[in-house]
Amino acid sequence: MALAIAGYYIAHVSINNLSALKSLQTPNMTAMLITLITVALMYGVLMVLLALGWLAINHGHQPNTLISIYLKSIALKYLPGNFFHFVYRHSETIKTGLRHAQVMAATIKETLSLVMWSGLSLMLLLIWPAHMQSLIPWLPIALLWLGLVVAVGVAAYYLYTVWSINQYLKVMACHAVYFLGMGLICFMTFKALGFDGLSLPFITGLYALAWLAGYIIPGAPGGLGVREAVFIFVGTPMIQAHEALVLMALIRLISVATETVIYLLADVLTIGLSRLGLWSDKTVS
């Protein structure tokens, strides 16, 4: 139902802004092309960081294999149901000698960390209370702040208690940089399209909110449709609807293309990455 509603909303926005979409012009095609190549490379680096975070969660167990499995699983989230990448990652990882319970626990820890950092990132939306009140006028900003702070604090404390300090810092760094990097990718693409009106912190928080919605709602492959709909709906008071639509469509295109390349090159990419001893936590059994 969520996917259907999101699809209907995006179609509605597209039809209502058809003339604006047709009139869009890219100010500098050369600069646009350079930006797209740059952000695609940046996105690839962020995917590698997520893989290294997964490796750190599993204490550096068989780095060649685990990194390859993770990088391949990223593209599989587009299969129906938004869970096949978890199924593939789990089934392949237990073949390396880890138990079902260990892999399941690692998945839960990664999920908790990612959701926590998305919550921290979307707090950037609240830097401008007037903006947020225009988006959701009935929601007390102070109460939202309190709820997010408590939730993030509980998650951070739990993860700190179940990981070693080295493991904790490695995973936290990977996931923090992921959301900051995605905000920068969105901002650079936004500017390359010739749009204006959104700051880097605001667009980072906006993407984090959209990512969270796409991540937690089952049935949407890779958050497809849901993520875009939330970004457009929440961001529309601060940005034109057709601009948000074009931006998210381009970000989705970049991510799908990059993830496909990563899937094909996963085994090659692991050769150098697996030698990074930094990601092996030998102090934890």
Secondary structure, DSSP 8 states (H G I E B T S, - for coil): -HHHHHHHHHHHHHHHTHHHHHT---S-HHHHHHHHHHHHHHHHHHHHHHHHHHHHHTTT-SHHHHHHHHHHHHHGGGSTBS-HHHHHHHHHHGGGT--HHHHHHHHHHHHHHHHHHHHHHHGGGGGSHHHHHHHSTTS-HHHHHHHHHHHHHHHHHHHHHHS-HHHHHHHHHHHHHHHHHHHHHHHHHHHHTT--S--HHHHHHHHHHHHHHHHHSTBSGGGTTHHHHHHHHHHTTTS-HHHHHHHHHHHHHHHHHHHHHHHHHHHHHHHHHTT-GGG--TT--
